[in-house]
């Protein structure tokens, strides 16, 4: 499954690479958009836990067509 996850604010690029190595990211005004393959529900919840642990606010999350 591929997902797109939008995070409020701009993440530091090193944080993006270190905390979410399995995701790619792009920066748009006031948001960071991450996308990539999520293997299962456990992986998805693990990603959400990492966002929370870093104090990042997820504003939108959606599954992308394969």
N, C-alpha and C positions, 0 to 999 in steps of 0.2 A: 504494500500500500504506500502510495506517495501522499505526503501531507504538506500543506502550506501553513505556517504558523507566523502570525504577526505579533510583534512585541512593541509595546509603547517605548518610544525613545530610540536613540542610536546606541547600539552596543559597541564596545571597544572591539576592534577586529581580533586582537589576541585573545580576549575572553571568548569570543565566538568560536575561534578555532580550538581553544583548549577545552571549553565546557561542552561544545557540541560538534565534535570532529566528524560525526556522521551526517551533518547538515551543511548545506551551502547557504549563504546569506547575501542579501542585497540591502542597500540602504536607500530609503526614500525619505522625504521630509517627515521628521518626527516619528519614524518607525523603522524597525528592522524586520525584514521579511526573511524567514528561514524556510527552507524546503528540502525534502529528501525522503528517502525510503524509511518507513517504520515497519519493523518486522511483525509486531503483534501488539496486543493491548498492553502487555507488561512493559514493552519498550516505550509506548506512548505515555503511559503513566510515569515512567522513569524520566522522560523528557520534561513532563510537567513539574515533577519534583525538583529537577535541576533549575528550571526557571524560577520556581518559588524560592529555592535556597539562595539564589543569586539576587533575589529581590526584584525580579523582572515581572512586569505585568503583561500577560498574554491578552491581547484584545480580540483576536480572531484565530480560529483554527478550522481548517477544512481539509477534507480528503479530496485529492486530485484524481481525475480520471487516469487510468493506466494507459 
